[in-house]
Amino acid sequence: MILAINILLWVVVAGLALLAAMHGRILLNEGLREGSIEFIRLLPRIGVGVVGSGFIADVLPNALVADWLGPDSGMTGVLIATIGGALTPGGPVVGFSIGAAALKSGAGAPQVIAYSTAWALYAVHRLVTWEVPMMPAHIVWLRAAVSLPLPFIAAAAAMLAGRP
């Protein structure tokens, strides 16, 4: 499955490169240059995140994680994970690394889905640091409020689907 996804992603990249080449050599070269620079910037962060998630997984007490966030923790575990996701600062390397570490330590898939959904939708640090300064506060808080049920809906859908 992972191999199929990788192949699909490379096919998409090749198609986009072909499309850029059809629009001109300059566009193709610019895309290659920008993509390469971004790859070089992200590679160390991804490496640190993956290695860090391994350390976090070893440090987390498995019994505690299983009790609070395990598959049998139900909606209480989803609530704890949702609050944790909303309070987790940092970018994707931090958020997804913590989610991966929680899975390795015994967290249930629905709980980690709730965590990552809450982190993506309404991490408090992003609301305060980025959204409120850029948009009217009432729009930001309305967006956050209507997003509140989404981690619970995602986790419930995962629970209904069975063990992902």
C-alpha positions as CSV (number, residue, x, y, z in Angstrom):
1,M,0.0,0.0,0.0
2,I,2.8,2.4,0.9
3,L,4.6,1.6,-2.3
4,A,1.5,2.3,-4.3
5,I,1.1,5.7,-2.6
6,N,4.7,6.6,-3.3
7,I,4.4,5.6,-6.9
8,L,1.2,7.6,-7.2
9,L,2.9,10.7,-5.7
10,W,5.8,10.4,-8.1
11,V,3.4,10.0,-11.1
12,V,1.7,13.2,-9.9
13,V,5.1,15.0,-9.6
14,A,6.1,13.8,-13.1
15,G,2.8,15.0,-14.5
16,L,3.2,18.4,-13.0
17,A,6.8,18.6,-14.3
18,L,5.5,17.7,-17.8
19,L,2.8,20.4,-17.5
20,A,5.3,23.0,-16.3
21,A,7.7,22.0,-19.2
22,M,4.8,22.5,-21.7
23,H,4.4,26.0,-20.4
24,G,8.1,26.8,-20.8
25,R,11.6,25.8,-19.7
26,I,11.8,28.7,-17.3
27,L,8.7,27.5,-15.3
28,L,10.1,24.0,-15.2
29,N,13.5,25.2,-13.9
30,E,11.9,27.5,-11.3
31,G,9.7,24.7,-10.1
32,L,12.6,22.3,-9.8
33,R,14.7,25.0,-8.0
34,E,11.9,25.9,-5.5
35,G,11.0,22.3,-4.9
36,S,14.6,21.3,-4.2
37,I,15.2,24.2,-1.8
38,E,12.0,23.3,0.1
39,F,13.0,19.6,0.2
40,I,16.4,20.6,1.6
41,R,14.8,22.8,4.2
42,L,12.3,20.2,5.3
43,L,14.5,17.1,5.3
44,P,16.3,17.9,8.6
45,R,13.0,18.8,10.4
46,I,11.4,15.6,9.3
47,G,14.5,13.6,10.4
48,V,14.4,15.3,13.8
49,G,10.7,14.7,14.1
50,V,10.9,11.0,13.3
51,V,13.8,10.4,15.6
52,G,12.2,12.5,18.3
53,S,8.9,10.6,18.0
54,G,10.9,7.4,18.7
55,F,12.3,9.0,21.9
56,I,8.9,10.3,22.9
57,A,7.4,6.8,22.4
58,D,10.1,5.3,24.6
59,V,9.7,7.9,27.3
60,L,5.9,7.8,27.4
61,P,4.6,5.4,30.0
62,N,2.7,2.8,28.0
63,A,0.3,1.9,30.8
64,L,-0.7,5.6,31.2
65,V,-1.1,6.1,27.5
66,A,-3.1,2.9,27.1
67,D,-5.4,3.9,30.1
68,W,-6.0,7.5,28.9
69,L,-5.8,7.2,25.1
70,G,-6.0,3.5,24.4
71,P,-8.6,1.9,22.2
72,D,-10.7,1.2,25.3
73,S,-10.7,4.8,26.6
74,G,-13.6,5.6,24.3
75,M,-15.0,9.1,24.1
76,T,-13.1,10.1,27.3
77,G,-9.9,9.3,25.5
78,V,-11.1,11.3,22.5
79,L,-11.8,14.3,24.7
80,I,-8.4,14.1,26.3
81,A,-6.7,13.7,22.9
82,T,-8.7,16.6,21.5
83,I,-7.7,18.9,24.3
84,G,-4.1,17.7,23.9
85,G,-4.2,18.5,20.2
86,A,-5.6,22.0,20.8
87,L,-2.8,22.7,23.3
88,T,0.1,21.2,21.3
89,P,2.3,24.0,20.0
90,G,4.5,23.7,16.9
91,G,4.3,22.6,13.3
92,P,3.5,19.3,11.6
93,V,6.8,17.7,12.7
94,V,5.8,18.2,16.3
95,G,2.1,17.4,16.0
96,F,2.4,14.3,13.9
97,S,5.5,13.0,15.7
98,I,3.5,13.2,19.0
99,G,0.6,11.3,17.3
100,A,3.0,8.6,16.0
101,A,4.6,8.3,19.4
102,A,1.2,7.9,21.0
103,L,0.3,5.2,18.6
104,K,3.6,3.3,19.4
105,S,2.8,3.7,23.1
106,G,-0.6,2.1,22.9
107,A,-3.0,5.0,22.0
108,G,-6.0,4.0,19.9
109,A,-6.4,5.1,16.3
110,P,-9.6,7.1,16.9
111,Q,-7.9,9.0,19.8
112,V,-4.9,9.8,17.6
113,I,-7.3,10.9,14.8
114,A,-9.0,13.2,17.2
115,Y,-5.7,14.6,18.4
116,S,-4.4,15.3,15.0
117,T,-7.7,16.8,13.8
118,A,-7.8,19.1,16.8
119,W,-4.2,20.1,16.3
120,A,-4.8,20.9,12.6
121,L,-8.1,22.8,13.2
122,Y,-7.7,24.8,16.3
123,A,-4.3,24.7,17.9
124,V,-4.6,27.5,20.4
125,H,-1.1,28.9,19.7
126,R,-2.0,29.3,16.0
127,L,-5.3,31.0,16.7
128,V,-3.6,33.6,18.9
129,T,-0.4,34.0,17.0
130,W,-1.6,33.9,13.4
131,E,-5.3,34.0,12.9
132,V,-6.5,36.7,15.3
133,P,-3.8,39.2,14.1
134,M,-4.8,38.6,10.5
135,M,-8.5,38.3,10.6
136,P,-11.3,39.8,12.7
137,A,-11.4,38.0,16.1
138,H,-15.1,37.2,15.9
139,I,-14.5,35.3,12.6
140,V,-11.6,33.4,14.1
141,W,-13.5,32.4,17.1
142,L,-16.6,31.5,15.0
143,R,-14.3,29.3,12.8
144,A,-12.9,27.6,15.9
145,A,-16.3,27.1,17.4
146,V,-17.8,25.5,14.4
147,S,-14.7,23.3,14.2
148,L,-15.1,22.0,17.7
149,P,-17.2,18.9,16.9
150,L,-15.0,17.8,14.0
151,P,-12.4,15.8,16.0
152,F,-15.2,13.9,17.8
153,I,-17.0,13.2,14.5
154,A,-13.7,12.0,12.9
155,A,-13.0,9.7,16.0
156,A,-16.6,8.4,16.0
157,A,-16.3,7.6,12.3
158,A,-13.1,5.8,12.9
159,M,-14.7,3.8,15.7
160,L,-17.6,2.9,13.5
161,A,-15.3,1.8,10.7
162,G,-13.5,-0.6,13.0
163,R,-9.8,-0.9,13.7
164,P,-8.1,1.3,11.0
